[in-house]
Amino acid sequence: MTLDGRFVVAEDDASQRSQLAGFLRDLGAEVHECADGVAALEAVRRVHPDVVITDLRMPGLDGRELLREVVALNPEIRTLLVTAYGTVEGAVACLKEGAYDYLLKPLDLGEVEEVARRALEERHLRRENRELKSRLGEIESLPGLVTAGGAMAEVLSTVARAARSSVSVLLLGESGTGKELVARALHAAGPRAARPFVAVGAAALSPTLLESELFGHERGAFTGAERARAGRFEAASGGTLFLDEVGDLPPEVQVKLLRVLQERTVERIGSNRPLPVDVRIVSATHRDLPAEVAAGRFREDLYYRLAVVTIELPPLRRRRSDIPLLVEHFVAKHAEASGGEARAFSREALDLLVRYDYPGNVRELENVVQRCLVLARGPRIGVGDLPPAVRLTAAAPEAAEAQSRTLPARLEALERAAIDEALEAERGNQTRAAARLGISERALRYKLSRLRREAGERQSSSDRNATSTSSSNPDSR
């Protein structure tokens, strides 16, 4: 497999620089050799590399200073530091400043290939995500929505088209899928953006309080109504009213809501004077409203008033390609929770996050990221920093499959289980995990890279087989 990328190699030792550059070229990489940090910085500005590999100690501009300049120019460039054993502490400190990883002298070329390939993969993934967002022009313009496309592409395309009008929209989906976020995007991307967005949770209030919240009341309308109060319909006039959990509306409120939608007027409790309102209704529910209509628990005429456009949001388990982007978004959003310290999830931890099913959907993922930012001990969030539910649930399928595996596959599963157990016991610290396993840290990192690569190859093969089966099955067409 070729190493398809552009590299800058900065090393003041000519023989070591030549050996490393030659090795990378043999793998198919484009390599620019530099004898010091100043020349490397000029090369970065000139050729815009994917990866910079730099010695930590160099005359003039050293590796740490070069790293800072590269991060300032383009933080998406992956920087690898080469260091002797005695200066590992300095290399680890550079990880907090944006370095991707470090390599120990004397270089193990197999390890160089593995780390360089991982850095390139991450760099290419970020570029692909950026290009995909650019291609999804109208979707990208919707504020607050993070996606790489996939299951959400058609959803957001519908959202973008529906935002241009003022018709009622019904949002369907499990709890935590981001229905209020989509409602806010519909408002912000539409002609009512300059007017109020008002949200009401139907499930949180009693029928009497809900009527008062929605329609308002006059002074003395009921016990405790000491003064007149405008309702949410009046507050949202000219803008958007978001009715969350509309499937939980009690029957008496459904009747009054239908009248408001039909007549475009509202009457406060205790008054018979109609007040005109101009409101766009966006409603949401996790319930199956057609089934509620069939069961007589929800008015059919109200359902059709609310569901002029229906948009169903997929659960997070059906949009796994979005999880790395969402993690990155939540890390940036909640950076203050970690004291402003730059933190990132390790590849192993991110793999588990992608495999977890998230019964609480996006809301649960955000909670997991916040928890890790607060409790993680170092700049790199590892497997040991993840909540037990994520670690155990994600590992369960492998344990179940192990019974039917061949001997080599079982040995691989045992090796992975031992590595996972050691990483968990040492809270993701690879140095201490390697010591617990009785192997070198370099060997542990190599094994992790190999296991990830083999898992990826199996997944690719599985995807190809599934595609082949689907295309050859006439019932699937």
C-alpha positions in Angstrom: 0.0 0.0 0.0 1.5 3.3 -1.1 1.9 6.3 1.2 0.1 8.9 -0.9 1.0 12.2 0.6 3.3 15.2 0.8 6.0 15.2 3.5 8.5 17.7 4.8 11.4 16.1 6.7 13.6 18.3 8.9 16.8 16.7 10.2 20.2 18.3 10.7 22.0 14.9 10.4 22.4 14.4 6.7 22.6 10.6 6.8 19.5 10.2 9.0 17.6 12.7 6.9 18.5 10.8 3.7 17.6 7.4 5.1 14.2 8.6 6.3 13.4 10.5 3.2 14.4 7.6 1.0 12.3 5.2 3.0 9.2 7.5 2.6 9.9 7.9 -1.2 10.1 4.1 -1.6 6.5 4.0 -0.1 5.3 6.4 -2.8 5.4 9.7 -0.7 6.5 13.1 -2.1 9.3 14.2 0.2 11.0 17.6 0.7 14.2 17.3 2.7 15.4 20.2 5.0 18.6 20.5 7.0 17.1 22.8 9.6 13.9 24.3 11.0 14.1 27.6 9.0 14.3 25.7 5.7 11.5 23.4 6.8 9.3 26.4 7.6 9.9 27.8 4.2 9.1 24.5 2.6 5.8 24.3 4.6 4.8 27.7 3.3 5.8 26.7 -0.3 4.5 23.1 -0.7 1.7 22.9 1.9 2.5 19.4 3.1 0.2 16.8 4.7 2.8 15.8 7.3 5.9 17.3 8.8 8.5 15.0 10.4 11.0 17.0 12.4 13.9 16.3 14.8 13.2 17.9 18.2 16.7 19.2 18.6 18.1 21.3 15.7 20.2 24.4 15.6 18.4 27.7 15.0 14.7 26.9 14.8 14.2 23.7 16.8 11.4 21.2 16.4 9.2 22.7 19.1 9.4 26.1 17.6 8.8 24.7 14.1 5.7 22.9 15.5 4.3 26.2 16.8 4.9 27.9 13.4 3.2 25.0 11.5 0.2 25.0 13.9 -0.2 28.8 13.4 0.0 28.4 9.6 -2.3 25.4 9.3 -3.4 23.3 12.3 -4.5 20.5 10.0 -0.9 19.7 9.0 0.1 16.6 11.1 3.5 17.1 12.8 5.6 14.1 14.0 8.6 14.8 16.3 11.7 12.6 16.3 13.5 12.5 19.6 16.1 10.6 21.6 15.0 8.7 24.7 16.4 11.4 27.0 14.1 14.1 25.5 10.8 12.2 25.5 9.5 14.6 28.1 9.9 17.5 25.7 8.2 15.5 22.9 5.2 14.7 25.2 4.9 18.4 26.1 4.7 19.1 22.4 1.6 16.9 22.1 -0.2 19.5 24.2 0.8 22.2 21.6 -0.6 20.3 18.6 1.9 17.6 17.7 0.3 14.5 16.3 2.8 11.9 17.7 6.5 11.3 18.4 9.0 8.8 17.2 12.0 7.5 19.2 15.6 7.3 17.9 17.0 5.0 16.5 14.0 5.0 14.2 12.1 1.8 13.6 11.1 2.1 10.0 8.0 -0.1 10.5 6.8 2.2 13.2 7.6 5.2 11.0 5.3 3.8 8.3 2.5 3.0 10.8 2.5 6.4 12.4 2.9 8.3 9.1 0.0 6.3 7.6 -2.2 7.1 10.6 -1.3 10.8 10.4 -2.1 10.8 6.6 -5.4 9.1 7.1 -6.5 11.6 9.6 -5.3 14.5 7.4 -7.2 13.1 4.4 -10.3 12.5 6.5 -10.4 16.1 7.6 -9.9 17.3 4.0 -12.6 15.0 2.7 -15.0 16.3 5.4 -14.2 19.9 4.5 -14.7 19.2 0.7 -18.0 17.3 1.4 -19.3 20.3 3.4 -18.4 22.5 0.5 -20.3 20.3 -1.9 -23.3 20.4 0.4 -23.6 24.1 -0.1 -27.1 24.7 1.1 -26.8 22.3 4.0 -23.6 23.9 5.2 -25.5 27.2 5.5 -27.8 25.8 8.2 -26.4 27.1 11.5 -25.4 24.7 14.2 -25.8 21.4 12.3 -22.7 19.1 12.1 -22.7 16.3 9.6 -20.5 14.6 7.0 -23.5 13.8 4.9 -24.6 10.1 4.8 -27.9 9.5 6.5 -28.3 13.2 7.3 -27.7 14.5 3.8 -31.3 14.1 2.5 -32.7 15.3 5.9 -30.7 18.5 5.8 -31.5 19.1 2.1 -35.2 18.9 3.0 -34.6 21.2 6.0 -32.9 23.8 3.7 -35.8 23.7 1.2 -38.5 23.8 3.9 -36.8 26.8 5.6 -37.6 29.1 2.7 -41.4 28.9 3.4 -43.6 29.3 6.4 -45.5 26.0 6.3 -45.9 23.9 9.4 -43.1 21.3 9.9 -43.3 18.1 12.0 -40.0 16.7 13.2 -39.9 13.0 14.1 -37.2 11.0 15.8 -36.0 9.5 19.0 -35.1 11.6 22.1 -31.8 13.3 21.8 -31.6 13.3 17.9 -31.4 17.1 17.8 -35.0 18.1 16.9 -34.8 21.5 18.6 -31.5 22.2 16.9 -33.2 21.5 13.5 -36.1 23.6 14.5 -33.8 26.5 15.3 -32.0 25.9 11.9 -35.4 26.1 10.1 -36.0 29.4 11.8 -32.5 30.9 11.3 -32.4 29.9 7.6 -35.8 31.3 6.8 -37.5 34.6 6.2 -38.5 34.9 9.9 -34.9 34.8 11.2 -35.0 38.4 12.5 -38.2 37.6 14.5 -38.5 35.6 17.8 -38.0 31.8 18.1 -40.0 30.6 21.1 -39.9 27.0 22.4 -42.5 25.2 24.6 -42.2 21.7 26.0 -45.7 20.2 26.0 -44.7 17.2 28.2 -43.4 19.3 31.1 -46.6 21.2 32.0 -50.0 20.3 33.4 -53.0 21.0 31.0 -53.9 24.3 32.8 -50.4 25.6 32.9 -49.8 24.6 29.3 -52.9 26.5 28.1 -51.7 29.6 30.0 -48.2 29.2 28.5 -49.5 28.9 25.0 -52.5 31.2 24.9 -51.9 33.6 27.8 -54.4 34.7 30.5 -56.2 37.7 31.8 -56.0 38.9 35.4 -58.3 36.8 37.7 -58.8 34.1 35.0 -57.9 31.5 37.7 -56.5 31.3 41.2 -53.1 32.9 41.2 -53.6 34.9 38.0 -52.8 38.3 39.7 -52.0 40.1 36.4 -52.6 39.6 32.7 -49.9 37.7 30.8 -49.3 37.2 27.1 -48.9 33.6 25.9 -46.2 32.1 23.7 -48.2 32.5 20.6 -48.2 36.3 21.1 -44.5 36.3 22.1 -43.6 34.4 18.9 -45.8 36.6 16.6 -43.9 37.2 13.3 -41.5 34.4 14.1 -41.5 30.6 14.9 -43.2 28.7 17.7 -41.5 25.3 18.5 -43.9 22.8 20.2 -41.7 20.1 21.6 -43.3 16.7 22.4 -46.5 17.7 20.7 -47.7 14.1 20.8 -48.2 14.6 24.6 -50.7 17.4 24.2 -53.9 16.7 26.3 -57.2 16.5 24.3 -58.5 19.9 25.5 -55.3 21.7 24.5 -55.4 19.9 21.1 -58.9 21.5 20.4 -57.7 25.0 21.2 -54.5 24.6 19.2 -56.4 23.5 16.2 -58.7 26.6 16.4 -55.6 28.9 16.6 -54.1 27.2 13.5 -57.4 27.5 11.6 -58.3 31.0 12.5 -54.8 32.6 13.0 -56.1 34.2 16.2 -55.7 33.4 19.9 -57.9 34.0 22.9 -56.3 34.4 26.3 -57.8 32.4 29.2 -60.5 34.5 30.7 -61.1 36.6 27.6 -63.3 36.3 24.5 -61.4 38.9 22.5 -59.5 37.3 19.6 -55.9 38.5 19.0 -54.4 38.0 15.6 -51.1 36.1 15.5 -48.7 35.3 12.6 -46.7 32.3 13.7 -44.9 29.5 12.0 -45.4 26.2 13.8 -42.5 23.7 14.0 -43.5 20.7 16.2 -41.6 17.6 17.3 -42.3 14.3 18.9 -40.8 10.9 19.5 -44.2 9.3 19.3 -45.7 7.6 16.2 -48.4 10.2 15.6 -50.3 8.2 12.9 -50.6 5.4 15.4 -51.8 7.9 18.0 -54.4 9.1 15.6 -55.6 5.6 14.8 -55.9 4.9 18.6 -57.9 8.1 19.1 -55.4 9.8 21.3 -54.5 12.5 18.8 -56.8 14.5 16.6 -56.4 13.7 12.9 -57.3 17.2 11.7 -54.6 18.7 14.0 -52.1 16.1 12.8 -52.6 17.2 9.2 -52.3 20.9 10.2 -49.0 20.2 11.9 -47.5 17.8 9.3 -47.5 19.8 6.1 -43.9 18.8 5.9 -42.6 15.8 7.9 -38.9 15.3 8.6 -37.6 12.2 10.3 -34.2 12.5 12.0 -32.1 9.4 12.1 -30.7 8.1 15.4 -27.0 8.4 15.9 -26.4 4.7 15.4 -27.5 5.2 11.7 -25.1 8.1 11.2 -21.8 6.8 12.6 -19.8 8.7 10.0 -20.9 11.9 11.8 -19.5 10.8 15.2 -15.8 12.0 14.7 -17.1 15.4 13.4 -19.5 15.7 16.3 -16.8 14.7 18.8 -14.5 17.4 17.4 -17.4 19.9 17.6 -18.2 19.1 21.2 -14.5 19.2 22.2 -14.3 22.8 20.8 -17.7 23.7 22.3 -16.8 22.5 25.8 -13.0 23.4 25.8 -13.5 25.5 28.9 -14.6 22.5 30.9 -11.0 21.2 30.6 -9.5 24.5 31.8 -8.8 25.6 28.2 -6.3 22.8 27.7 -6.1 21.5 24.2 -7.3 17.8 24.2 -8.1 15.2 21.7 -9.4 11.6 21.7 -7.0 8.8 20.9 -7.7 6.7 17.8 -8.6 3.7 20.1 -11.1 5.8 22.1 -12.6 7.3 18.9 -13.0 3.8 17.5 -15.1 2.8 20.5 -17.1 6.0 20.4 -18.0 5.2 16.7 -19.0 1.6 17.6 -21.3 2.5 20.5 -25.0 2.6 19.8 -26.0 5.7 21.9 -29.5 5.1 23.2 -29.5 8.8 24.2 -28.3 9.8 20.7 -26.5 13.1 20.1 -27.4 14.4 23.5 -25.6 11.3 25.1 -22.5 11.8 22.9 -22.2 15.4 24.0 -22.5 14.2 27.6 -19.8 11.6 27.1 -17.4 14.2 25.6 -18.1 16.7 28.4 -17.4 14.0 31.0 -14.1 13.0 29.3 -12.9 16.6 29.1 -13.5 17.1 32.8 -12.1 13.8 34.1 -9.3 12.9 31.7 -5.8 13.2 33.3 -3.8 14.0 30.2 -4.1 15.9 26.9 -4.9 12.7 25.0 -8.2 11.1 26.0 -7.8 7.3 26.0 -10.0 4.2 26.3 -9.7 4.3 30.1 -11.2 7.8 30.2 -14.5 6.6 28.5 -17.6 5.8 30.5 -18.0 2.1 31.4 -21.1 1.8 29.2 -19.2 2.8 26.1 -16.3 0.4 26.8 -18.4 -2.6 27.7 -21.2 -2.2 25.1 -18.8 -1.6 22.3 -16.7 -4.7 23.3 -19.7 -7.0 23.7 -20.1 -8.0 20.0 -16.4 -9.1 19.7 -16.8 -11.3 22.8 -19.9 -12.9 21.3 -18.2 -13.5 17.9 -15.1 -15.0 19.5 -16.8 -18.4 20.1 -17.0 -19.1 16.3 -13.6 -17.8 15.2 -10.7 -19.8 13.9 -7.6 -20.3 16.0 -5.7 -17.2 14.6 -8.8 -15.1 15.0 -9.3 -16.3 18.6 -5.6 -15.5 19.4 -6.1 -12.0 17.9 -9.3 -11.5 20.0 -7.4 -12.6 23.1 -4.5 -10.2 22.3 -7.0 -7.3 21.7 -8.8 -8.1 25.0 -5.5 -8.2 26.9 -4.5 -4.8 25.4 -7.9 -3.3 26.1 -7.8 -4.5 29.7 -4.3 -3.1 30.2 -5.2 0.3 28.7 -8.4 0.4 30.8 -6.4 -0.4 34.0 -3.9 2.3 33.2 -6.5 4.8 32.0 -5.2 4.9 28.5 -1.6 5.4 29.3 0.3 3.4 26.7 3.7 3.4 28.5 2.2 1.9 31.7 -0.1 -0.4 29.7 3.0 -1.8 27.8 4.8 -2.4 31.1 1.7 -4.2 32.5 1.7 -6.4 29.4 5.4 -7.1 29.6 6.2 -5.6 26.1 7.8 -2.4 24.9 5.7 0.7 24.3 6.8 0.6 20.6 5.6 -3.0 20.4 2.3 -2.0 21.9 1.8 0.9 19.5 2.7 -1.4 16.6 0.1 -4.0 17.8 -2.6 -1.4 18.1 -1.9 -0.1 14.6 -2.0 -3.7 13.2 -5.2 -4.6 14.9 -6.8 -1.4 13.7 -5.7 -2.0 10.1 -6.9 -5.6 10.1 -10.2 -4.6 11.6 -10.6 -1.9 8.8 -9.7 -4.5 6.1 -12.3 -6.9 7.5 -14.9 -4.1 7.5 -14.1 -3.2 4.0 -14.4 -6.8 2.9 -17.7 -7.1 4.7 -19.0 -4.0 3.0 -18.0 -5.3 -0.4 -19.6 -8.6 0.3 -22.8 -6.9 1.4 -22.9 -4.8 -1.7 -22.3 -7.8 -3.9 -25.1 -9.8 -2.2 -27.5 -6.9 -2.5 -26.8 -6.4 -6.2 -27.2 -10.1 -7.0 -30.4 -10.5 -5.0 -33.4 -9.5 -7.2 -35.6 -8.9 -4.2 -33.2 -6.1 -3.0 -33.7 -4.1 -6.2 
